[in-house]
Amino acid sequence: MSTNPTFAEALGVWARIGLLSFGGPAGQIALMHKMVVDDHKWLTEQQFLNALNFCMLLPGPEAMQLATYAGWRLHGVKGGLAAGLLFVLPGAAVVLALAFIYAVLGDVPIIEAVFLGVKAAVLVIVIEALLRIAKRALKRSADWIIAAASFIAIFFFDAPFPLIIFAAALIGAALGNTHVPSNPERHVPVPLARTAGTIALWLGIWLVPLGVIALALGPSHILSQTGLFFSKLAIVTFGGAYAVLAYMAQQAVETHGWLSAGEMLDGLGLAETTPGPLILVTEFVGTLAAYRSGDGPAWLMGFAGAVVTLWATFAPCFLWIFTGAPFIERIGSNARLSGALGGVTAAVVGVILNLALWFALHVLFATVTPVTHGLLRLWTPDFTTFNWLAGALSLLAAILLLWRHMGVLSVLAICAGLGLAVRLVM
């Protein structure tokens, strides 16, 4: 590894990564690898891979956490905060602006036409993510069984997402992983008191402000509810935004009624078109929920909802990284933890398949009703409400994305433009 850069030099690179981090975690990690490993040689290939494997074990956006680790490795906590915040804040600012525009104009027919094309493209983007992750994750027969069981549990029996992830991690840990380094490097032990102090500090930074809000406003206030909800979500967001969307939609749409299934799709479409982690879709949800709550001036509440959501979503990421960073290379050589990661990744395949079907039903049909038979739940579409334009745009998106391998932003733009054009003509 080359001589460490100055903090100012590193700051410029973290800012550039934050502004250019389009295309989801795969593209973001590739960009980071090019800049940090290939171009500047601030981390070796093995150090980068060890950190990536660790971040994939954690809840939360792995690309943002990888950036935080790289910054920590170079300049300690100050560097980690700079790299992590610069990875998130540019996209967060854009999503906030778009969420406010959506809150005001979302029911305008022309806006709805644009978002119909966005939804059609997002459906195919989720399918592409499913295929990509399945190819990487399902290597053993046990992986296929875990993925199938996870899909059946969440789609047909409405099993809680955290329970599925926990069970998959236990099974994966029991199976272990034989593909770990046989001669891990030796590292200086980290004092227990230092680790405990880091945990206490960042738990306080994460939870104390949210607790103050709940005490001041009451547990039924929208800011208290969103702080609690997105804090719980931050603990179970294994597998990235696509995997957790099923759980978030179940709670935000069906339980809390903060927005509709179609609006959830619109939010993911906005997050796809902005820099930063896709989990910024949570900011969209929190902004709309607070904006519509009636608990105060709409614009002020929307802004406060965005801040609370971002805090609850990303403060835990710094807790995970600053606590685990000194142990990363040791953890990478642990067969049980690597096996747990494999189990979680296999379960994520089943969860994303559930999300793809849920999206498809709500994009292609105007009316979809959950029908229960005892413990069994079936999403049943009204076939007379099939949307031919959504079907045609989804087919086009599949051709452009899966066959022609066109970029995500280009496919989103084409589908949105065609949705608008058809609306103007008809």
C-alpha positions, -999 to 999 in steps of 0.1 A, spaced: 0 0 0 13 34 -9 19 63 15 -13 75 31 -28 106 15 -34 138 34 -70 142 48 -77 169 22 -65 146 -7 -87 118 6 -117 142 11 -116 150 -26 -118 113 -36 -146 106 -11 -166 136 -26 -160 124 -61 -172 88 -52 -203 103 -35 -212 123 -66 -206 95 -91 -220 66 -71 -249 57 -95 -260 22 -105 -266 5 -72 -241 -13 -49 -223 -33 -77 -214 -2 -96 -206 17 -65 -182 -10 -52 -166 -12 -86 -161 26 -87 -146 25 -52 -123 -4 -61 -110 15 -91 -103 47 -71 -91 32 -38 -72 1 -50 -63 6 -86 -58 43 -90 -45 54 -56 -34 21 -40 -46 32 -6 -58 -4 1 -45 -37 -12 -67 -61 -31 -69 -84 -1 -77 -56 24 -105 -44 1 -120 -79 -2 -118 -86 35 -136 -53 42 -162 -61 15 -169 -95 30 -173 -80 64 -197 -53 52 -218 -79 35 -222 -96 69 -237 -64 83 -272 -49 80 -273 -17 60 -258 -5 27 -226 -24 21 -211 1 -3 -215 30 21 -201 9 49 -171 -1 27 -164 36 20 -166 43 58 -141 16 65 -117 28 38 -118 63 53 -113 49 88 -83 28 76 -66 60 63 -75 86 89 -94 70 118 -129 80 129 -125 114 112 -118 98 79 -146 72 83 -171 99 90 -160 120 60 -161 91 36 -194 77 49 -212 111 50 -199 122 16 -212 89 1 -247 96 14 -253 133 15 -253 142 -22 -279 116 -30 -299 124 2 -302 161 -9 -315 151 -43 -340 125 -29 -353 151 -5 -359 176 -33 -376 149 -55 -397 137 -25 -411 172 -20 -418 176 -57 -435 142 -56 -455 151 -25 -469 182 -43 -473 170 -79 -476 132 -75 -513 131 -85 -509 151 -117 -517 128 -147 -485 137 -165 -464 129 -135 -483 96 -131 -475 88 -167 -438 94 -162 -438 72 -131 -456 44 -149 -426 41 -171 -403 43 -141 -422 15 -123 -420 -7 -154 -382 -2 -155 -378 -8 -118 -396 -41 -120 -370 -53 -145 -341 -38 -125 -353 -59 -95 -354 -90 -117 -319 -83 -129 -307 -79 -93 -323 -112 -85 -305 -130 -113 -272 -114 -104 -274 -123 -67 -287 -158 -74 -257 -165 -97 -233 -155 -70 -251 -169 -40 -266 -203 -50 -236 -225 -53 -246 -255 -32 -279 -275 -30 -283 -262 6 -283 -226 -8 -311 -235 -32 -331 -250 -4 -326 -220 18 -336 -196 -10 -367 -217 -19 -378 -219 18 -373 -182 23 -395 -174 -7 -423 -198 4 -421 -184 39 -424 -148 30 -447 -149 -1 -472 -176 9 -471 -174 47 -462 -137 53 -433 -148 76 -414 -118 92 -383 -108 73 -360 -106 104 -370 -142 113 -361 -155 79 -327 -138 80 -320 -150 115 -329 -186 106 -308 -185 74 -278 -172 93 -281 -200 119 -283 -226 92 -254 -211 72 -233 -209 104 -240 -246 111 -230 -256 76 -199 -234 78 -177 -223 48 -147 -243 37 -135 -215 13 -117 -192 38 -80 -184 41 -61 -213 58 -34 -189 71 -51 -158 84 -28 -129 93 -19 -122 129 -32 -90 144 -27 -71 176 -57 -78 200 -80 -49 205 -87 -40 242 -122 -50 253 -126 -17 271 -120 3 238 -145 -18 219 -172 -14 247 -165 24 247 -170 26 209 -203 6 212 -216 28 240 -207 60 222 -223 52 189 -254 36 205 -258 69 223 -253 90 191 -279 68 173 -306 63 200 -304 93 223 -317 119 198 -345 96 187 -354 89 224 -355 127 231 -379 131 201 -402 103 214 -402 118 249 -409 153 237 -435 146 211 -450 113 224 -449 78 210 -478 83 186 -462 113 168 -451 106 133 -415 115 140 -414 91 170 -430 64 148 -406 68 119 -376 70 143 -385 37 158 -395 20 126 -364 29 106 -341 20 136 -357 -14 136 -352 -16 98 -315 -6 102 -310 -38 122 -325 -62 97 -314 -47 63 -293 -76 53 -290 -80 15 -294 -43 6 -324 -22 -4 -340 -48 -27 -342 -74 0 -355 -51 27 -381 -34 5 -405 -64 9 -404 -59 47 -405 -21 45 -435 -22 21 -453 -47 43 -450 -23 73 -451 12 56 -479 3 31 -500 -23 48 -495 -17 85 -489 21 89 -506 33 56 -480 60 51 -480 55 13 -493 31 -14 -476 2 -31 -474 23 -63 -457 51 -44 -432 27 -29 -423 17 -65 -420 54 -74 -396 59 -44 -374 31 -55 -373 46 -90 -362 79 -76 -335 62 -55 -323 44 -87 -318 77 -105 -298 94 -78 -262 89 -65 -257 72 -32 -271 39 -17 -305 26 -29 -316 24 8 -322 62 4 -356 50 -6 -363 51 32 -358 89 31 -385 91 5 -409 71 27 -401 91 58 -405 124 40 -439 115 26 -451 100 59 -442 131 79 -454 155 51 -489 140 51 -492 135 89 -509 167 97 -488 170 129 -475 204 118 -466 225 87 -462 201 58 -429 214 45 -413 215 80 -427 181 89 -414 166 56 -379 180 62 -380 167 98 -391 133 86 -362 131 62 -337 140 89 -351 115 114 -352 88 87 -316 94 76 -304 95 112 -321 62 120 -309 46 88 -272 56 87 -261 63 123 -261 25 129 -238 20 100 -211 40 118 -217 19 149 -211 -14 130 -180 -2 112 -162 17 140 -169 -13 163 -159 -40 138 -131 -23 118 -103 -35 140 -115 -71 137 -123 -71 99 -94 -92 86 -97 -117 115 -135 -121 109 -128 -127 72 -110 -160 81 -138 -173 103 -156 -203 87 -188 -199 108 -193 -162 101 -186 -168 64 -211 -196 64 -237 -173 81 -231 -148 53 -237 -175 27 -270 -185 44 -282 -149 46 -272 -143 9 -291 -174 -2 -322 -163 18 -320 -128 2 -325 -145 -32 -358 -159 -21 -368 -125 -5 -360 -106 -37 -380 -131 -58 -409 -123 -35 -403 -86 -40 -402 -91 -78 -435 -109 -78 -451 -83 -55 -439 -55 -77 -450 -72 -109 -485 -77 -96 -488 -40 -85 -473 -26 -117 -493 -47 -141 -527 -48 -124 -547 -19 -109 -564 -41 -83 -545 -68 -63 -561 -83 -32 -544 -105 -5 -566 -136 1 -560 -156 32 -568 -193 38 -557 -200 73 -520 -194 75 -517 -192 37 -518 -158 20 -522 -154 -18 -519 -121 -37 -548 -123 -62 -549 -98 -91 -581 -87 -109 -572 -98 -144 -597 -73 -159 -575 -44 -145 -544 -54 -165 -524 -23 -177 -513 -30 -212 -490 0 -213 -472 -11 -181 -468 -46 -196 -454 -32 -229 -429 -9 -211 -418 -37 -188 -411 -59 -219 -391 -31 -235 -372 -26 -202 -364 -63 -201 -351 -62 -237 -329 -31 -231 -316 -42 -197 -313 -80 -199 -305 -85 -236 -290 -52 -248 -273 -46 -213 -281 -9 -215 -273 12 -184 -299 16 -157 -303 54 -160 -308 51 -198 -335 25 -194 -353 45 -167 -352 76 -190 -365 58 -220 -394 41 -202 -403 73 -184 -402 93 -217 -424 67 -235 -449 66 -206 -452 104 -209 -454 103 -247 -482 78 -247 -501 99 -222 -498 131 -243 -509 113 -275 -539 95 -259 
